[in-house]
Amino acid sequence: MTSTDDLIASLAADAKPVRRLRPPLVRAAAWLALFVALVGAVTLATGAWPEMFARLRDQRFAVELTATFVTGLAAVIAAFYLSLPDRSRFWAFLPVPPLALWLASSGYECYRNWIELGPQGWRLGRSSDCFVFILTMSIPVAVALYWVLRRAKPLDVTRVLAIGGLGVAALSAATLQFYHPFDVTVIDLAVHVIAVLIVIGVMTAAGKNGPRILPSKI
Amino acid sequence: MGVVTNFETQTASDEWAGLMAAAQSGDAASYRRLLTAVTPYLRSVAGRHHRDRADIEDSVQDILLTVHAVRHTYDPARPFKPWLVAIARRRIIDRLRGQGRRRARETFLAPEHETFAAPETNTYEAEPDARALRDAVAQLPEGQRQAVTLLKIEEKSLKEASQATGMSIVALKVSTHRAVKTLRKILERGREKT
């Protein structure tokens, strides 16, 4: 009993003013705006936009790219909500509909390629490049997202970072489309999915072992 | 009754929300009032999951420490209690999981589990047999028996033994030494027989 009273006394003595976190949607929007601005600047500088506009005339591609990007947005927003103690766990399902659309539209394209090209539809496009691109880009983006999310000191770090990992990987995959002007083959799709799973896995593992790696957790 | 309780809970939560908002801006008195006020409530929440009083108290302290660490995540526009309960649940679950892991790995050691690496130390037959020793002492020659009885069994000092028997200290030492040797022989013979 007394030790709990002592604890309360020492916690009260440590009642320094704290800066309240802004609402999760505001924080997510700020982070995403910075991301879009950076990627926009880089893609403009590398002259990737004219080709992108040309490809966006293909409705299926437009749907796929939008779904990929929206998956990224939704997952990042969900991660910000989930990092707070009193928000519903159902936020974790926010990225599910766009994710389903993303997989369905790339899957459909694979199927069409397969029908049209026969065995050629199974060729390994430039998948290894995509793989490396998604993983390489995910590292700095993941670190940047982690940096902001850890301010909330999430109680369930693993869940937050798993969803955050999906967001990071989806945003990287959307960015990849600027430098990946090919039709998707089955192998390409598999490679994208594997890259996304690796990013999620690494971030989840980082969450599990976080207290040993990064000190700012509880 | 239910309506009254709900109303009371509502007011408590509102009051706690106000106290937490003050605590966030560094008001130590409000913070202390808040933590003192929520502690009995946290005890009752923890009491639903732990049987041991010590576990309940440890969980309550875990929760208070976590509340302190994440107090910047509370938004005063939202109700306080769900925020507190979410933290409490998490910490209680963490403790229960830890206990589950420990129980799976460790076994409580009762006295009957006690054992030693050397096998002979665990057999009752090998325990020193007081009766055999008494018999062996009885078989000793007079001088040796007296010396052993006084010095080893009655645990008298050499001086006292010397006064009691009239033997010199040196003679007593020699007799004891010989007696121990003889005893060892007698006991070994006895063990070979059995």
Interface residues (C-beta under 8 A of the other chain):
Chain A: M1 S3 T4 L7 I8 A9 L11 A12 A13 D14 A15 K16 P17 V18 R19 R20 L21 P23 L84 P85 D86 A152 K153 L155 D156 I218
Chain B: A23 Q24 S25 G26 D27 A28 A29 Y31 R32 L35 T36 T39 E57 V60 Q61 L64 L65 T66 H68 A69 V70 R71 H72 T73 Y74 D75 P76 R78 P82 W83 A86 I87 R90
